[in-house]
Amino acid sequence: LKHWAKQLGIPLLSGWRTHEPTFRQWLTAHQVNWVQLSTWGEILKAPLLGTPGLPIINYHPSPLPWHKGPNPYASVI
């Protein structure tokens, strides 16, 4: 994913906390149109989810609601 994003000039972030104001400020400063999350171990909170005009796609690695939480792999096993 990193390779393709770099080739296409798409910003790819990792290690950020979505509840920190600096994350939302970065999104605004870079005029991000949408956010895609995968294997994210953090619950998305209202300030981020309520950002006008910012759709968020969150891929979950296990069937919901049976295997939810920050580490669904352990509950699946």
Backbone torsions as a table, in degrees:
resi	resn	phi	psi	omega
1	LEU	NA	-42.1	179.8
2	LYS	-59.2	-42.4	-178.9
3	HIS	-60.9	-49.0	-178.8
4	TRP	-65.7	-42.3	179.9
5	ALA	-61.2	-42.7	180.0
6	LYS	-63.9	-43.6	179.0
7	GLN	-60.9	-36.0	-177.4
8	LEU	-92.0	-1.6	180.0
9	GLY	71.3	29.4	179.9
10	ILE	-97.2	125.4	178.2
11	PRO	-64.7	134.1	179.4
12	LEU	-127.6	118.5	-176.6
13	LEU	-110.8	151.3	172.5
14	SER	-149.4	152.8	177.7
15	GLY	81.4	8.2	178.9
16	TRP	-91.2	153.6	173.0
17	ARG	-99.4	119.5	-175.2
18	THR	-67.5	-21.2	-178.9
19	HIS	-83.9	-6.1	179.1
20	GLU	-81.0	136.2	179.4
21	PRO	-57.2	-30.2	-179.1
22	THR	-63.4	-29.8	178.1
23	PHE	-66.2	-48.2	179.5
24	ARG	-65.8	-37.0	177.8
25	GLN	-63.3	-40.0	178.9
26	TRP	-64.0	-43.9	178.9
27	LEU	-58.7	-44.4	-180.0
28	THR	-66.7	-45.6	-178.2
29	ALA	-61.3	-33.0	-178.9
30	HIS	-96.5	9.1	177.6
31	GLN	49.7	48.8	-179.8
32	VAL	-68.4	132.9	-178.1
33	ASN	-90.3	-27.2	179.3
34	TRP	-161.9	159.2	-179.0
35	VAL	-123.7	134.8	175.1
36	GLN	-120.2	123.9	179.3
37	LEU	-114.9	143.9	173.6
38	SER	-144.5	142.5	-176.6
39	THR	46.9	46.4	-178.7
40	TRP	-91.3	121.9	-176.0
41	GLY	-92.0	30.0	-175.0
42	GLU	-134.8	138.5	177.1
43	ILE	-76.6	128.3	178.5
44	LEU	-74.6	133.3	-174.9
45	LYS	-104.6	164.6	-173.8
46	ALA	-52.9	-42.9	-178.7
47	PRO	-57.5	-38.5	178.3
48	LEU	-76.2	-47.5	-177.9
49	LEU	-64.1	-26.0	-179.5
50	GLY	-91.0	7.8	179.7
51	THR	-66.6	117.3	-178.1
52	PRO	-60.1	135.9	175.8
53	GLY	72.1	16.8	-179.4
54	LEU	-122.8	89.1	175.9
55	PRO	-68.7	143.3	-179.6
56	ILE	-124.8	125.4	176.8
57	ILE	-107.1	122.2	-178.1
58	ASN	-120.5	109.9	177.5
59	TYR	-85.9	128.9	179.2
60	HIS	-107.4	134.5	-173.3
61	PRO	-78.8	6.3	-179.9
62	SER	-147.2	164.1	179.5
63	PRO	-65.7	127.3	176.3
64	LEU	-98.7	148.8	4.6
65	PRO	-92.5	5.4	-173.5
66	TRP	-64.7	-39.7	-176.9
67	HIS	-123.0	74.6	-178.5
68	LYS	-103.3	173.6	176.8
69	GLY	112.2	177.3	-175.3
70	PRO	-71.7	-17.7	179.0
71	ASN	-134.7	73.5	-177.1
72	PRO	-67.1	-21.2	-178.9
73	TYR	-60.5	-42.1	-179.0
74	ALA	-64.8	-39.6	-179.1
75	SER	-72.5	-29.3	177.3
76	VAL	-68.6	-42.9	-179.6
77	ILE	-66.2	NA	NA
